[in-house]
Every structure is written in C-alpha cells, then in structure tokens.
Amino acid sequence: MALSNLREVYLFDNNLSAQISADIGQLRSLSILDFSDNQLHGTIPDGVSNLTYLNTLFLFSNRLTGEIPAELGKLRCLSYLKLFGNKLNGWLPPTLGTFSNIILVDVVGNELEGPLPKNLCRGGALYSFHGTSNNFNGSLPSSFEYCKSLVLLHVDNNQLSGEIPPGLWGASNLKELSLSNNTFEGQISAAIGEARNLSSLEISNNRFEGRMPAQLGQLINLQVFQARNNRLLGPIPHELGALSLVSTLQLDHNFLSGEIPEEITLLKKLSQLNLGNNRLTGEIPAALNGMMNSLDLSNNFLSGGIPPKLGNLKLTVFNVSNNDLSGCIPDALDILAYKEGFLGNPKLCGGQNLMLPPCSSPHKLSPQSLATILVPVLTVTLCSICLCCLFFRKRSRTPSWKLTQFHQIDVDESYIFHNLKEAKVIGSGGAGKVYKVFLPNGKAVAVKKIGNMSRSTGRFKRIGEQEDNKIVEVEVEVEVDTLGLIRHTNILKLLCCISSEESDFKLLVYEFMPNGSLFDHLHGGPGPQMALPWPMRYKIALGAARGLSYMHHDCYPPILHRDVKSRNILLDEDSMAKIADFGVSRVLDMLGEEYTVSSYVGSHGYIAPEYVEKLRVNEKSDVYSFGVVVLELVSGRKANGEVEPRESVDFVRWIWSKISTDGGEMVVVDERAVEDNCVEQMLRVLRVGLICTNREPNRRPCMRKVVQMLEECGRET
C-alpha cells in the first residue's frame, strides 16, 4: 500500500467478504477505520496495532474470529472501539485505556473471556462500556471505582463476580447500570443514593444479599429497577414510594418479608410490578396504580381479599397464585385469561368463568364493564396539507450538477435528471414526488425530487410550506445529514444527493425497494399485493425494531424518527424491513430528554398521546408509533382509518376494548396471517405492541428492550 497520507477509510455496509489485509498497518496516517456491517471473516490482523494515529476502529457486525491483537491497547490515540456482533475470543487487550483516553468500547455478543482491562477509565474519559453477552470473568476493574465520566455500563450475561465498589454504586453521572446474569455478591451500598442520574438499575440473577438500602428512594430519575433472583431480605423500603418515574419494579425470587408498602400505590407511572416468590405477608394494597399492565404477587403469604379496584387495571399479566387469599373474586377479574393467576388459594370463591366454588355471601360485587372506564375517545383531526405541484422553470443553459455520494453508485447526474418522467412516478407526498429510474447498468433506484428552494433564505422548503411557517422545522438537509451519518441493514440507504446552485430543487437517490411499503401489503396499495403470513410479519416487526434501536442507542448523537408508520417501512426483494423517510427526524442531545415543538408532525393514528396533548416528545414517542405498527401487523387493521365499519374509535383503544369486552386477545388476531403453531407467538408479539403503546411515555420500554422482547417471542418456549 502506498497511501501513506490516507487518514479515513469508510467501507461500511457493503458485501465485502474477504479477510482484512495484513498490509493495513502500512496506512500509518490512518485515524478512522470503518469496515462495519460487512461479511468480513478471519482475524483482526496484528498490523492494526501499527496505526499509531488510529482514533476510531469500527469492525462491528462482521464474521471476525480469533483474538483481538493485544498491542491494540497500546495505541495512544484510540478513543472509539466497536467490535460487537462478531465471534471474537480471547481477552480484551489488558492495556486498553492505559495509554489512551478511551471513550467508548462496545464488544457485545462475542465470545471474549478473561478479566476486563483494569485501566479502562484511567484517563477519566470513559463514557460507555458495552460488554454484554460474553464470557468475561473476575471482578470489575478498579478504575471504575471513581470513574466520573461513566454514563453507561452494560456487563450483563457474563461470568463476573466479586463485590461492586461503593464508588461505582454512587457514580454521579451514571445513567444505566446493567449487571444482571453474573455472580456478583455483597450488598447494595447505601452510596447508591448519590447516583441521582441513574435511570436504569438491572442487577437480576446474581448473589446480592442483605437489605435494600433506604437510599434507593433518592434515585429520582430511576425508571427501571430489576433485582430479581438474588438473596435480598428484609422489608421492601417504604422510601421506594418516592421513585416517581419508575415504570418497572421487579424484585421477585428473593427473601423479602413484611407487608407490601402502601407507598407503592404512589408510583403513578408504574406499569410492571413483580414481587412474586418472596415471603411477603399482609394484604394486597387496595389502590395500586390504575395504569399498571403487569402484576405478579404469586408465591408469597398474602392474606385477605382481592381488592375490587384491581378490576379497574388493564392487565396483560395478573398472578396472585399460591398465597392465602380468601373471599370473592371481583367480577372484573373473572376472565379466563387470568385462570392460572388464582391457583393455590383454596379460600377464594366465585368466578363463573374460572370455575371456582360459588361464594356463600348473598352480596356479590356489582358488575363492572371495562367499557365504562375507558378514557373518552381521543379524536385527533389533522389538517390536510394541500399538495401543490410546482413546475420548475426551464433553464436557458444546462445546470452544473453537484454529486454527493454516500454509497458507491455509478451514475451520471444529468442522466438521472432527464429520466424523471411523469410515467415513472411511484409516489408523492408533502416533500415531493418519487420516481423509479433505471440506471444504464439496469439497476433501479428511487429518486425523490424535493423543491422549491427559497431565494431569500437559501433553505429548502417542503412543498406547501410558507417561508415563515415554523410547523416544519426540519427540511431536506436533515434527511441528507441523517442518512449520510447512519447505516444499518434495516435503514433505507441514501445513495447520493444531486443539487445545483442554478436549480431550486434537490434530487435524493435511494436504493429501490421492489416490494413497496408494509402498508400496501397489509391494507392494499398500488401494484401486486404480497401475502403476509405470520412468519413474514414477525420478521418485518423485528427488522424495523432493530433499525429504530440502532437510531436511538447506537448512533451518536441519537436520532428520533418522529414519523414511524407502516407506510415508512419499506420491503426489499427478500421482504427485509427498512425504515424510510427521515424528512422530519431530529438529532437528540441525549436519550431521555423531552423537548417541546411548536406543532406536531407525523401521521394520524401513530402519534403518541403526549405529542398531541402537550407537544412534548422524546424517543418514547417513536416507541409508541412502533407499537401501533406491531398492532397493525397482528390485527391486519388500519391504524389511521375505521377499524370496523362505522367505528372511528382510536385504534389502540379499539384493540384494548376488544380484548377486554369480547373475550380475549384472539378476537383481534388477523386470521389471514395464522399458520400452524404460530398463534402463541402472535399473542406474545401483540403484548409487546400493547406495552409499547402505553399512554405514559415512561412506562414504555426503550427500543433496545423492544428488540430483546421480540427476540424472546421468536424463541421456542
């Protein structure tokens, strides 16, 4: 290699299937090397360690094997290392972080073993370490003790052990701490109260013991607390009632005793509560949160009756089995789907659908219809945007084109322009028309023509937008910048952008999706329709979830789509889902922060309630929209139309009403998609959609969790 001055190499997201050449080490000036999202195999050559100026090394999502060169840890400029999604083994370089200010390390899903490098945070710059699903052992590095820069630490699913340093428990900037599925031991330190920014604490399936400290109640930003299957004992701290943002509280399979604190009823955003398999006594609190969707109190020593108010909860999971409960089952809980949730309580009676003995008391609980407690139908009317076709002025001279490539494409700019014929229009929208154009090599591409450009402001407007209109805050440049930065198998490729200073429009050239949109195949659209049996629908849901998860969690900075819908999920020749249309996306400073807009964009039926009601959005708004798509896939119904003739009820509420009043989840399943042995999986995916469409944003899972849940749905049980 003679490219001695080459500084950056980007070969991501191609079909490269070779080995990485050992000569790579001759590119002595290289600072960025990105071979991600390919099919590279073999080992990482030792020559990479000769790249003394290397700052960024991205080799993720390939088929690499073997060990990571140990000398890689001695590179003094290395800051970003992403190797996840390979089959690498051996140790992480022991000197990683010793000689450079390492910022980000992601090695998720390999076969790495041995201890974690002891000096990972020696330089005081480590922002995130993702080591999930490897075979790491030993204790956490001593440099984590007072690593003030650390924000994300994920080491779940390994073989790590020992106690957690008190300084890590109380790390002031830490937001996510995932230690589950290891063999850590010791107690949860009282120093945990100093971790005020912590939003997710996951320590399940370890050997933590002793009492939970009262200082847990000081984690005012905590949303997820999972400590199941440990050796925790003593009472549940009353101070947990101060966790006003918590949505998931899982403390099952421990040795907790005493009564369930009444303060639990103060957690207004709690959606999942699991206290099963403990030694709890006393009665079930009568006023549990009315928005809860999963409640498990099984295998304890609870007594007394089942509070009638529990019948007001819209629960997908309800389990109070194997306690000492007595009395009559509330009519609203007399649902066959809850049958196993009452087993092991011989003193319970009533429940015609549950086939329990009748109650001797002449006083039966008054019937309650879930329909009467549904929140009044939310009707959202969107102002129709008048689409005006703008004809571009003819030029007396041929414009000079500027081509900006993001992926390799052999194209002549003027050829693209002269082949934009009305007969080739395959779609249109507020941003312009989309054409199907065949290149000279026979390959088809999709070309979006966007105009016009404001002569006074020099910025591009969406069609129909006034120059002083702030409703549309993100123009064509956002789509170009966004898709130019991100790349993922499940995100539509922007191949290039064509523009000219002499023209008032731009051309965006995308990879062509021969199977159109998910909406077309579910609900009918132009062109031949493709049958969508359930396995294909599941594949589409999982692919779209992975694309959104990449945008939210693996992009830096994160990206919010803001218009997730079935029309914006396109299918390639193999029916692989790809997220499209980033014209209204927004780059975030960080996940979890809400921001306010002057008006909303998006599509009726998919817009999250907080977006409509308060004009406040974050990544959980995308999660809601994706949940609507999941419900579409399972039910086969339109999210933005009449779900049934003469029924214009909100789509999500219609799903809930059918499940609640018509006898269970099967009433909303699309019979066209049902195949042998797939019904149970369909119902599991339906529940994921219901969780994603919770009205409260903090009760929705993040997209990374959604992917995990969908993957679990795909595993045989």
C-alpha positions in Angstrom: 0.0 0.0 0.0 1.3 3.4 -1.0 -1.5 5.6 0.6 0.8 6.8 3.3 -1.2 10.0 3.9 -4.7 8.4 3.9 -6.5 9.4 7.1 -10.0 8.0 6.9 -11.4 4.7 5.4 -15.1 4.1 5.2 -16.1 0.8 3.7 -19.1 0.1 5.9 -22.4 -1.6 4.8 -21.2 -3.4 1.7 -20.9 -7.0 0.8 -17.2 -7.4 1.5 -16.4 -11.0 2.3 -12.7 -11.1 2.3 -10.2 -11.1 5.2 -8.7 -7.8 6.4 -5.3 -7.5 4.7 -2.2 -7.6 7.0 -0.9 -4.6 4.9 -3.4 -2.4 6.6 -0.7 -1.5 9.1 1.1 0.4 6.3 -1.5 3.2 6.4 0.5 5.0 9.1 -1.6 8.2 9.0 -5.0 6.5 9.4 -7.2 7.9 12.1 -10.6 6.3 11.3 -11.1 2.8 10.0 -14.7 1.7 9.5 -15.3 -1.8 8.0 -18.6 -2.4 9.8 -21.7 -4.1 8.5 -20.0 -6.4 6.0 -19.2 -10.1 5.8 -15.5 -9.9 6.7 -14.1 -13.1 8.1 -10.8 -14.3 9.5 -8.9 -12.5 12.3 -8.1 -8.9 13.1 -4.5 -8.5 11.7 -1.7 -7.5 14.0 -0.9 -4.7 11.6 -3.8 -2.7 13.0 -1.6 -2.1 16.1 0.9 -0.2 13.9 -1.7 2.5 13.2 -0.3 5.0 15.8 -2.8 7.7 14.9 -5.9 5.5 15.0 -8.7 7.1 16.9 -11.8 5.1 15.7 -11.9 1.4 14.9 -15.3 0.1 13.8 -15.3 -3.6 12.8 -18.8 -4.5 14.2 -21.4 -6.7 12.5 -19.0 -9.0 10.6 -17.9 -12.6 10.9 -14.5 -12.0 12.5 -12.9 -14.7 14.7 -9.8 -15.2 16.7 -8.3 -12.8 19.3 -8.1 -9.1 19.4 -4.4 -8.1 19.0 -3.0 -7.3 22.4 -0.9 -4.4 21.1 -4.1 -2.6 20.1 -4.3 -1.5 23.8 -1.1 0.5 23.4 -2.4 2.8 20.7 -2.2 6.3 22.3 -4.9 7.9 20.1 -7.6 5.2 20.3 -10.9 6.6 21.7 -13.7 4.6 20.0 -13.7 0.8 19.6 -16.8 -1.1 18.3 -16.3 -4.8 17.7 -19.8 -6.1 18.6 -21.6 -8.7 16.6 -18.6 -10.9 15.7 -17.2 -14.2 17.1 -14.0 -12.9 18.7 -12.5 -14.8 21.5 -9.6 -14.4 24.0 -9.1 -11.3 26.2 -9.7 -7.7 25.6 -6.3 -6.1 25.4 -5.2 -5.8 29.1 -3.6 -2.4 28.4 -6.8 -0.9 26.9 -7.2 2.5 28.5 -3.7 2.6 29.9 -2.1 4.7 27.2 -5.2 6.5 25.7 -8.3 8.3 26.8 -10.7 5.6 25.7 -14.3 6.9 25.4 -16.4 4.1 24.1 -16.0 0.4 24.0 -18.7 -1.9 22.5 -17.9 -5.7 22.2 -21.4 -7.1 22.8 -22.2 -10.6 21.6 -18.7 -12.0 21.1 -17.0 -14.9 22.9 -14.5 -12.9 24.9 -13.2 -14.1 28.2 -10.8 -13.2 30.9 -10.9 -10.1 33.2 -11.8 -6.7 32.0 -8.9 -4.3 31.5 -8.0 -2.8 34.8 -7.3 0.7 33.5 -10.3 1.2 31.3 -11.1 4.5 32.9 -7.6 5.5 33.9 -7.8 8.5 31.6 -11.0 9.7 33.1 -12.8 9.9 29.7 -14.7 6.5 29.5 -18.4 7.3 28.6 -19.8 3.9 27.9 -18.7 0.3 28.1 -20.9 -2.4 26.5 -19.7 -5.9 27.2 -23.0 -7.8 27.3 -23.2 -11.5 26.4 -19.5 -12.6 26.5 -17.6 -14.8 29.0 -15.8 -12.2 31.0 -14.8 -13.2 34.5 -13.2 -11.7 37.5 -14.3 -8.6 39.3 -15.0 -5.1 37.9 -11.9 -3.0 37.2 -10.6 -0.8 40.0 -10.6 2.2 37.6 -14.5 2.0 37.7 -14.4 3.0 41.4 -14.5 6.7 40.8 -15.0 6.9 37.1 -16.8 10.3 37.0 -17.2 10.3 33.2 -19.0 6.9 33.1 -22.6 7.1 31.9 -23.4 3.7 30.5 -22.1 0.4 31.9 -23.6 -2.9 30.5 -21.8 -6.1 31.5 -24.8 -8.4 31.9 -24.7 -12.0 30.8 -21.1 -12.8 31.7 -19.3 -14.7 34.5 -18.2 -11.7 36.5 -18.0 -11.9 40.3 -17.0 -10.1 43.4 -18.4 -7.1 45.1 -19.4 -3.8 43.4 -17.1 -0.9 44.6 -19.1 1.6 46.6 -17.8 4.4 44.3 -19.5 2.7 41.4 -22.8 2.3 43.2 -22.7 6.1 43.8 -21.4 7.3 40.4 -23.0 10.7 40.0 -23.2 10.7 36.2 -24.1 7.1 35.7 -27.4 6.6 33.8 -27.6 2.9 33.0 -26.0 0.1 35.2 -26.7 -3.4 33.9 -25.1 -6.2 35.9 -27.7 -9.0 35.5 -26.8 -12.6 34.9 -23.4 -12.8 36.6 -22.3 -13.9 40.1 -21.8 -10.6 41.8 -22.2 -10.6 45.6 -22.3 -8.3 48.6 -24.9 -5.7 49.4 -26.4 -2.8 47.6 -24.4 0.0 49.1 -26.0 3.0 50.7 -23.9 5.1 48.4 -26.5 4.3 45.7 -28.3 7.4 46.9 -25.6 9.5 45.2 -26.4 8.2 41.7 -29.1 10.7 41.2 -28.9 10.5 37.4 -29.5 6.7 37.3 -32.4 5.8 35.1 -31.9 2.0 34.8 -30.6 -0.3 37.5 -30.6 -4.0 36.4 -28.9 -6.4 38.9 -31.1 -9.6 38.5 -29.7 -13.1 38.7 -26.7 -12.5 40.9 -25.9 -13.2 44.6 -26.6 -9.8 46.1 -27.8 -10.1 49.7 -28.9 -8.2 52.7 -31.5 -5.4 53.0 -32.2 -3.0 50.3 -31.0 0.4 51.5 -33.5 3.2 52.1 -31.3 5.4 49.9 -32.8 3.8 46.8 -35.6 6.2 47.3 -33.2 9.1 46.4 -32.9 7.9 42.7 -35.4 10.5 41.5 -34.7 9.6 37.8 -35.0 5.9 38.1 -37.3 4.3 35.6 -36.3 0.6 35.7 -35.2 -1.3 38.8 -34.7 -5.1 38.3 -33.2 -7.1 41.2 -35.0 -10.4 40.7 -33.4 -13.8 41.7 -30.9 -12.6 44.3 -30.7 -13.1 48.1 -32.2 -9.8 49.3 -34.1 -10.0 52.5 -36.0 -7.8 55.0 -38.8 -5.5 54.2 -39.3 -3.5 51.0 -38.2 0.0 51.8 -41.1 2.5 52.2 -38.8 5.0 50.5 -39.3 3.3 47.1 -42.6 5.3 47.0 -40.5 8.4 46.1 -39.5 6.9 42.8 -42.0 8.9 40.9 -40.6 7.9 37.4 -40.2 4.2 37.9 -42.1 2.1 35.4 -40.6 -1.4 36.1 -40.1 -2.8 39.5 -39.0 -6.5 39.6 -38.0 -7.9 43.0 -39.2 -11.4 42.6 -37.4 -14.6 43.7 -35.7 -13.1 46.8 -36.3 -13.5 50.5 -38.2 -10.2 51.1 -40.6 -10.2 54.1 -43.1 -8.0 55.7 -46.1 -6.2 54.1 -46.2 -4.6 50.7 -45.7 -0.9 51.5 -48.7 1.3 50.9 -46.3 3.8 49.4 -46.1 1.6 46.3 -49.6 3.0 45.4 -47.9 6.4 45.0 -46.0 5.2 41.9 -48.2 6.7 39.3 -46.0 5.6 36.4 -45.5 2.0 37.5 -46.5 -0.4 34.7 -44.8 -3.6 35.8 -44.7 -4.8 39.4 -43.3 -8.3 40.2 -42.9 -9.2 43.9 -43.5 -13.0 43.4 -41.6 -15.8 45.1 -40.8 -13.9 48.3 -42.1 -14.1 51.9 -44.4 -11.2 51.9 -47.4 -11.1 54.3 -50.4 -8.9 54.9 -53.0 -7.8 52.4 -52.7 -6.6 48.8 -52.8 -2.7 48.7 -56.3 -1.6 47.6 -55.2 1.3 45.4 -52.5 0.1 43.1 -51.7 2.3 40.1 -54.6 2.3 37.7 -52.3 2.3 34.6 -50.4 -0.9 35.6 -50.3 -3.6 32.9 -48.4 -6.4 34.7 -48.9 -7.5 38.3 -47.3 -10.6 39.8 -47.6 -11.2 43.6 -47.5 -15.0 43.4 -45.9 -17.5 45.8 -46.0 -15.3 49.0 -48.0 -15.5 52.2 -50.5 -12.7 51.4 -53.9 -12.9 53.0 -57.3 -11.2 52.9 -59.4 -10.5 49.9 -58.6 -9.3 46.4 -59.3 -5.5 46.3 -62.2 -4.8 43.9 -60.2 -1.8 42.5 -57.8 -4.3 40.9 -60.6 -4.9 38.4 -60.0 -1.4 37.1 -56.5 -2.3 35.9 -55.9 -3.2 32.3 -53.6 -6.0 33.0 -51.9 -8.3 30.4 -50.3 -10.3 33.3 -52.1 -10.9 36.6 -50.9 -13.5 39.0 -51.7 -13.9 42.7 -51.4 -17.6 42.8 -50.1 -19.7 45.8 -51.0 -17.3 48.6 -53.6 -17.4 51.4 -56.1 -15.1 49.8 -59.8 -15.5 50.6 -63.2 -14.2 49.6 -65.0 -13.5 46.4 -63.1 -12.7 43.1 -64.2 -9.3 41.7 -66.4 -9.7 38.6 -64.0 -7.6 36.5 -61.2 -10.2 37.2 -63.4 -13.1 36.3 -61.6 -13.6 33.0 -60.5 -16.9 31.6 -57.1 -15.5 30.7 -56.4 -15.0 34.4 -57.3 -18.6 35.4 -53.9 -19.7 36.4 -53.3 -16.5 38.3 -55.7 -17.6 41.1 -54.5 -21.2 41.6 -53.3 -22.2 45.1 -55.7 -20.0 47.0 -58.3 -22.6 48.3 -60.3 -19.9 50.2 -61.2 -18.0 47.0 -64.6 -18.3 45.6 -66.8 -17.0 42.8 -65.6 -16.6 39.4 -68.1 -18.2 37.0 -65.5 -18.2 34.1 -62.8 -19.5 36.5 -65.0 -22.5 37.6 -64.4 -21.8 41.3 -66.9 -22.7 44.0 -69.7 -20.1 44.4 -69.5 -17.7 47.3 -71.9 -18.2 50.1 -72.2 -14.5 50.7 -75.5 -13.0 49.3 -73.7 -9.9 48.4 -71.9 -10.1 45.0 -69.8 -7.5 43.7 -71.6 -5.2 41.3 -70.7 -5.9 37.7 -68.3 -3.5 36.0 -67.8 -3.1 32.4 -64.4 -2.1 31.2 -66.1 -0.1 28.5 -67.4 2.3 31.1 -63.9 3.1 32.4 -62.2 3.6 29.2 -61.0 7.1 28.8 -63.2 9.2 26.4 -62.2 8.6 22.8 -59.4 10.8 21.8 -60.2 12.3 18.4 -57.4 13.8 16.6 -58.1 15.6 13.4 -55.1 16.6 11.2 -55.3 19.5 8.9 -54.9 18.3 5.3 -51.9 19.7 3.6 -52.8 20.9 0.2 -50.3 19.4 -2.2 -49.4 21.8 -5.0 -47.4 20.6 -7.9 -44.7 23.1 -8.6 -43.3 23.2 -12.1 -39.7 24.2 -12.3 -38.6 26.9 -14.6 -36.7 25.8 -17.7 -33.1 27.0 -17.9 -31.6 28.5 -21.0 -28.4 26.7 -20.1 -27.6 23.3 -18.7 -27.1 23.5 -15.0 -23.9 22.3 -13.4 -24.7 19.5 -11.0 -23.0 18.6 -7.7 -23.0 15.0 -6.7 -22.6 14.0 -3.0 -22.1 10.2 -2.7 -22.8 8.2 0.5 -22.6 4.8 -1.1 -20.8 3.7 -4.3 -23.0 4.3 -7.3 -22.1 4.6 -11.0 -24.4 7.4 -12.1 -24.4 10.4 -14.4 -26.2 13.3 -12.7 -27.8 14.7 -15.9 -29.0 11.1 -16.8 -30.9 11.0 -13.5 -32.5 14.4 -14.1 -33.5 13.7 -17.7 -35.2 10.4 -16.7 -37.6 12.0 -14.2 -40.8 11.4 -16.3 -44.4 11.6 -15.0 -44.9 8.0 -16.2 -42.2 6.9 -13.7 -43.8 8.5 -10.6 -44.3 5.8 -7.9 -45.2 8.0 -5.0 -45.7 11.6 -3.8 -46.0 13.4 -0.6 -45.5 16.7 1.2 -41.8 16.8 0.3 -42.2 16.0 -3.4 -42.5 13.2 -5.9 -40.7 9.9 -6.0 -39.6 8.4 -9.3 -38.4 4.9 -10.3 -35.3 5.3 -12.5 -33.3 2.5 -14.2 -29.6 3.3 -14.4 -27.7 2.3 -17.6 -26.5 -0.8 -15.8 -30.1 -2.0 -15.4 -30.2 -1.3 -11.6 -33.3 0.5 -10.4 -33.1 3.4 -7.9 -35.7 5.6 -6.3 -35.3 9.3 -6.8 -37.0 11.9 -4.6 -37.3 15.3 -6.1 -37.6 18.0 -3.5 -38.2 21.7 -4.0 -38.5 24.6 -4.0 -35.6 26.4 -2.6 -36.3 29.8 -1.1 -34.4 32.5 -2.9 -34.5 34.8 0.1 -33.5 32.4 2.8 -31.4 29.9 0.8 -33.1 26.9 2.5 -35.2 24.2 1.0 -38.9 24.2 1.8 -41.3 21.3 1.9 -44.0 21.6 -0.8 -46.8 23.7 0.6 -44.7 25.3 3.3 -44.6 29.1 3.7 -41.2 30.7 4.4 -42.4 32.0 7.8 -44.1 28.7 8.8 -42.4 27.0 11.7 -44.5 23.9 11.6 -42.0 22.1 9.6 -38.7 22.6 11.5 -36.6 20.1 9.6 -36.0 20.3 5.9 -34.4 18.3 3.2 -30.9 18.9 4.7 -31.9 16.9 7.8 -32.7 13.9 5.7 -29.4 14.2 3.9 -27.4 14.7 7.0 -29.2 12.0 8.9 -29.0 9.2 6.3 -25.5 10.3 5.5 -24.4 9.6 9.1 -26.2 6.4 9.8 -26.1 3.0 8.2 -27.8 -0.2 9.1 -29.3 -3.2 7.4 -32.8 -2.1 8.4 -32.5 1.6 7.4 -33.0 2.7 3.8 -29.8 3.7 2.1 -29.4 7.2 0.7 -27.0 6.5 -2.2 -26.3 10.1 -3.2 -27.6 13.7 -3.3 -27.7 15.7 -6.5 -28.0 19.5 -6.4 -27.2 22.6 -8.3 -26.8 26.3 -7.4 -28.7 27.1 -10.6 -31.7 24.9 -9.7 -34.4 25.3 -7.0 -34.7 21.6 -6.1 -32.6 18.7 -5.0 -32.6 15.0 -6.0 -32.2 12.3 -3.4 -31.3 8.9 -4.8 -32.2 5.9 -2.7 -31.9 2.2 -3.1 -35.1 0.9 -4.7 -37.4 -1.2 -2.6 -39.2 -3.6 -5.1 -41.8 -4.8 -2.6 -43.1 -1.3 -1.6 -44.3 -0.5 1.8 -45.7 -2.6 4.6 -48.9 -0.6 4.4 -49.5 -1.6 0.8 -49.4 -5.3 1.6 -51.4 -5.1 4.8 -54.2 -2.8 3.6 -53.9 -2.6 -0.2 -51.9 -0.3 -2.4 -50.5 0.2 -5.9 -49.0 -2.8 -7.7 -49.4 -6.6 -6.9 -50.0 -7.4 -3.3 -47.9 -9.9 -1.4 -49.4 -12.4 1.1 -48.1 -11.7 4.6 -48.2 -14.9 6.6 -47.2 -14.5 10.3 -43.6 -15.6 10.0 -43.0 -12.8 7.4 -44.9 -10.3 9.7 -42.7 -11.3 12.6 -39.6 -10.8 10.5 -40.7 -7.4 9.5 -41.5 -6.3 13.1 -38.1 -7.5 14.3 -36.2 -5.8 11.5 -38.0 -2.5 11.9 -37.3 -2.7 15.7 -33.6 -3.2 15.1 -33.5 -0.2 12.8 -35.1 2.1 15.3 -33.0 0.6 18.1 -29.9 1.5 16.1 -31.1 5.1 15.7 -31.8 5.5 19.4 -29.0 3.6 21.0 -26.1 3.0 18.6 -26.0 6.4 16.8 -24.0 9.2 18.4 -25.8 11.5 18.8 -29.1 9.6 18.9 -31.8 10.2 16.3 -35.5 10.5 16.7 -37.5 9.5 13.6 -40.9 11.2 14.5 -42.9 9.6 11.7 -42.8 5.8 12.3 -45.7 4.2 10.4 -46.4 1.2 8.1 -46.1 3.4 5.0 -42.5 4.3 6.1 -41.4 0.7 6.5 -40.3 -0.5 3.1 -39.6 -4.1 2.0 -36.7 -5.2 -0.3 -36.7 -8.2 -2.6 -36.3 -10.5 0.4 -39.0 -8.7 2.4 -36.4 -7.3 4.8 -37.8 -4.2 6.5 -36.1 -0.9 6.1 -37.0 2.3 7.9 -37.5 5.2 5.5 -38.5 8.9 5.2 -36.3 10.9 7.6 -37.6 14.3 6.5 -38.8 15.2 10.0 -36.3 13.4 12.1 -34.4 15.1 14.8 -30.9 14.6 16.3 -31.0 14.4 20.1 -28.5 15.7 22.6 -29.1 12.5 24.6 -31.8 9.9 25.2 -34.5 10.5 27.7 -34.7 14.3 27.4 -38.0 15.7 26.3 -38.3 18.7 24.1 -41.2 20.9 23.0 -42.2 21.7 19.5 -44.5 24.5 18.2 -46.7 22.0 16.4 -46.6 18.3 15.6 -45.7 16.3 12.6 -46.5 12.7 12.0 -49.5 10.6 10.9 -52.9 10.3 12.5 -53.2 7.0 14.4 -49.5 6.7 15.1 -48.8 9.9 17.1 -48.1 9.4 20.8 -50.6 11.0 23.2 -48.1 13.3 24.8 -47.1 14.6 21.4 -50.8 15.6 20.6 -51.7 16.8 24.1 -48.5 18.6 25.3 -46.3 18.9 22.2 -43.6 17.2 24.2 -41.6 14.3 22.6 -38.6 12.1 23.1 -37.6 8.7 21.9 -40.6 7.1 23.7 -42.8 8.8 21.0 -41.1 6.6 18.4 -41.7 3.6 20.6 -45.4 4.4 20.7 -45.6 4.7 16.9 -43.7 1.4 16.5 -46.1 -0.3 18.9 -49.0 0.8 16.7 -47.2 -0.8 13.7 -47.0 -4.0 15.7 -50.7 -3.9 16.5 -51.3 -3.4 12.7 -49.2 -6.5 11.9 -51.1 -8.7 14.4 -54.6 -7.4 13.7 -54.4 -6.6 10.0 -56.4 -3.4 10.7 -55.6 0.1 9.6 -54.2 2.4 12.3 -55.5 5.6 10.7 -58.9 4.6 9.4 -62.1 2.9 10.5 -61.1 -0.3 12.3 -64.6 -1.6 11.6 -67.4 -0.1 9.5 -68.8 3.0 11.2 -66.3 2.7 14.0 -63.8 5.6 14.1 -62.5 4.9 17.6 -58.8 5.3 18.3 -57.0 2.2 17.0 -55.1 1.4 20.2 -58.3 1.9 22.3 -60.2 -0.3 19.9 -57.6 -3.1 20.4 -58.0 -2.8 24.2 -61.8 -2.7 24.1 -61.9 -5.9 22.0 -59.5 -7.7 24.3 -61.4 -6.5 27.4 -65.0 -7.0 26.4 -65.1 -9.7 23.7 -63.3 -12.5 25.4 -59.6 -12.2 24.9 -56.7 -11.5 22.6 -57.7 -13.9 19.8 -60.5 -11.6 18.8 -58.0 -9.1 17.3 -55.7 -11.5 15.5 -55.7 -11.4 11.7 -57.0 -14.8 10.6 -55.2 -14.3 7.2 -51.9 -14.5 8.9 -52.5 -17.5 11.1 -50.4 -20.6 10.4 -49.9 -23.8 12.4 -48.0 -23.4 15.7 -47.8 -19.6 15.4 -50.8 -18.4 17.5 -48.9 -18.3 20.8 -46.1 -16.2 19.2 -48.7 -13.8 17.7 -50.2 -13.3 21.1 -46.8 -12.6 22.6 -46.0 -10.1 19.9 -49.4 -8.5 20.5 -48.5 -8.0 24.1 -45.3 -6.2 23.1 -47.3 -3.9 21.0 -49.6 -3.1 23.9 -46.7 -2.4 26.2 -45.2 0.0 23.6 -48.5 1.9 23.3 -48.9 2.7 26.9 -50.2 6.2 27.3 -47.5 7.2 29.7 -44.1 7.5 28.0 -42.0 6.4 31.0 -44.0 3.1 31.0 -42.9 2.2 27.5 -39.7 0.2 27.1 -36.7 1.6 25.2 -36.2 0.2 21.6 -33.3 -1.9 22.8 -35.6 -3.6 25.2 -38.3 -4.0 22.5 -35.8 -5.8 20.3 -35.0 -8.1 23.2 -38.7 -8.8 23.9 -39.4 -9.6 20.2 -36.3 -11.9 20.0 -37.7 -13.7 23.1 -41.0 -14.1 21.3 -39.2 -15.8 18.5 -37.6 -18.4 20.7 -39.4 -21.7 21.4 -40.9 -21.9 24.9 
